[in-house]
């Protein structure tokens, strides 16, 4: 009786699959070293102090981090973007943001947001604060139908030139341009395709 031979193609096929899987995992775990100091998705329990604010044109990034050491985000732009925020025009090179989200339980279960504070600070190429925005919103009642109203810490006078969902004018556009710089954006975005008015997107890993 002849011995049955194991098909030789199957082990080779499995080996190729293992190699491809290993390479895929390696690429997905790879970070863009050009943005090693940036922060995405940091703490959301920022303790804002109205007596500790940066001074426009004076406070450095290091001084800000000494006041508030745990940002929720830090985003750096390879090239500065000309911005005008709250009446001040400047070249934006870096953004540092802090977040405090407060929720309250609902009677029938679940939670609802009742107090959201977003604190964004904008730096020039020399690492000096050029502007900051305190976007503070609260709800008078802990229910989903209660409207959001400006909180006492907000320094925004009006949002007539802002679109819905913006943290500052054209924050969504600026965010797309930030991700267009990063070769590892697959880690953070469902769609790697992104458009930027200032520069072409770099290829992803």
C-alpha positions in Angstrom: 0.0 0.0 0.0 1.3 3.4 -0.9 1.7 6.0 1.8 -0.5 9.1 1.5 1.6 12.2 0.8 0.7 15.5 2.5 0.1 18.1 -0.1 3.2 20.2 -0.3 1.4 23.4 -1.2 -0.6 23.7 2.1 2.4 24.2 4.4 3.8 26.8 2.0 0.5 28.6 1.8 0.2 28.7 5.6 3.7 30.0 5.9 2.9 32.8 3.5 -0.2 33.7 5.4 1.8 33.8 8.7 4.4 36.1 7.1 1.7 38.5 5.7 -0.1 38.5 9.0 3.2 39.4 10.8 4.0 42.2 8.4 0.4 43.6 8.7 0.7 43.7 12.5 4.1 45.3 12.3 2.8 48.0 10.0 -0.3 48.7 12.1 1.8 49.0 15.2 4.2 51.4 13.6 4.1 55.0 14.7 5.2 58.0 12.7 8.4 59.2 14.5 8.0 62.7 13.2 5.1 63.1 15.7 6.4 61.1 18.6 5.8 63.9 21.1 2.2 64.5 20.0 -0.7 63.3 22.1 -4.0 61.8 21.0 -6.7 60.8 23.4 -5.2 61.9 26.8 -7.0 62.5 30.1 -10.6 63.9 30.1 -10.7 65.1 33.7 -9.0 68.5 33.4 -9.2 70.7 36.5 -9.5 74.2 35.0 -8.4 77.1 37.2 -9.6 80.5 36.0 -6.7 82.1 37.9 -4.1 80.1 35.9 -4.2 81.3 32.3 -1.5 81.6 29.7 -0.4 85.1 28.7 -0.7 85.8 25.0 2.6 86.6 23.4 4.6 85.5 26.5 3.8 82.1 27.9 5.9 79.2 26.5 4.8 75.7 26.0 7.0 74.5 28.9 5.4 77.1 31.2 1.9 76.0 30.2 2.8 72.3 30.9 4.1 73.3 34.3 0.6 74.9 35.0 -1.3 72.0 33.4 0.9 68.9 32.9 -1.6 66.4 31.4 -3.0 67.5 28.0 -5.7 65.6 26.2 -4.0 66.4 22.9 -1.0 67.9 21.4 -0.8 68.4 17.6 2.1 69.8 15.7 2.1 71.1 12.2 5.3 70.7 10.0 4.5 74.1 8.5 2.7 76.9 10.3 -0.9 77.7 9.3 -2.1 81.3 9.2 -5.1 81.6 11.5 -7.4 84.3 12.9 -9.1 83.3 16.1 -11.1 85.7 18.4 -9.8 88.7 16.4 -6.1 87.8 16.6 -4.2 86.8 13.5 -1.1 84.6 13.9 0.8 81.6 12.5 -0.2 78.4 14.2 2.5 75.7 14.6 1.1 73.7 17.6 -2.1 73.1 19.5 -2.4 71.8 23.0 -5.8 70.9 24.3 -7.4 70.0 27.7 -10.8 68.4 28.2 -13.1 68.0 31.1 -16.3 66.1 30.5 -18.9 65.8 33.4 -21.8 63.4 33.1 -24.9 62.7 35.2 -27.0 59.5 35.6 -30.4 59.4 34.0 -33.5 58.1 35.9 -34.0 55.2 33.6 -30.4 54.3 33.3 -27.5 55.6 31.3 -25.7 58.9 31.5 -25.9 62.3 29.8 -23.3 65.1 29.5 -24.0 68.1 31.6 -20.7 70.1 31.7 -18.2 70.1 28.9 -15.1 72.3 28.9 -12.5 72.3 26.1 -9.4 74.4 26.5 -7.3 74.9 23.4 -4.0 76.8 23.3 -2.3 77.8 20.1 1.4 78.3 19.7 3.6 79.8 17.0 6.9 78.4 15.6 8.8 79.8 18.6 6.6 77.9 21.1 4.9 81.1 22.4 1.2 81.2 23.1 -0.6 83.3 20.4 -4.3 82.6 21.4 -6.5 80.4 23.5 -10.1 79.3 23.5 -12.2 78.2 26.5 -15.3 76.5 25.1 -17.4 75.8 28.1 -21.0 74.5 27.8 -23.4 73.3 30.4 -27.0 71.9 30.7 -29.4 73.3 33.3 -31.1 69.9 33.6 -29.7 66.4 33.4 -31.7 65.2 30.4 -31.1 64.7 26.8 -33.6 67.3 25.7 -32.1 70.1 27.8 -30.2 72.6 25.5 -26.6 73.4 25.8 -25.9 76.9 27.0 -22.5 78.8 27.4 -20.8 78.1 30.8 -19.3 80.7 33.0 -15.7 80.0 31.9 -16.3 80.4 28.1 -14.3 83.2 26.5 -16.2 83.0 23.2 -18.5 86.0 22.6 -20.3 84.6 19.6 -20.1 81.7 17.1 -21.7 83.3 14.1 -18.8 82.4 11.8 -18.4 78.9 13.3 -19.9 75.7 11.9 -21.6 73.1 14.1 -19.1 70.8 15.9 -16.1 73.3 15.6 -13.9 73.9 18.6 -12.5 77.0 16.9 -13.1 78.4 13.4 -12.3 75.7 10.8 -11.1 73.3 13.5 -12.2 70.3 11.4 -10.3 71.6 8.3 -7.2 72.1 10.5 -7.6 68.6 11.9 -7.7 67.0 8.4 -4.5 68.9 7.6 -2.9 67.6 10.7 -3.7 64.0 9.8 -2.6 64.5 6.2 0.9 64.9 7.6 0.9 61.6 9.5 1.9 58.3 7.9 0.3 56.3 10.7 -3.2 57.9 10.4 -4.7 54.4 9.8 -4.3 53.9 13.5 -6.6 56.8 14.4 -9.0 57.3 11.4 -11.4 54.9 9.8 -10.6 56.3 6.4 -7.0 57.0 5.5 -8.1 59.3 2.7 -7.9 62.9 3.7 -7.8 66.2 2.0 -5.9 69.4 3.0 -5.9 72.8 1.4 -2.3 73.5 2.4 -0.4 70.3 1.4 -0.8 66.9 -0.2 -1.4 63.9 2.1 1.7 61.8 2.7 1.4 58.0 1.9 0.4 55.8 4.9 2.5 52.9 6.2 
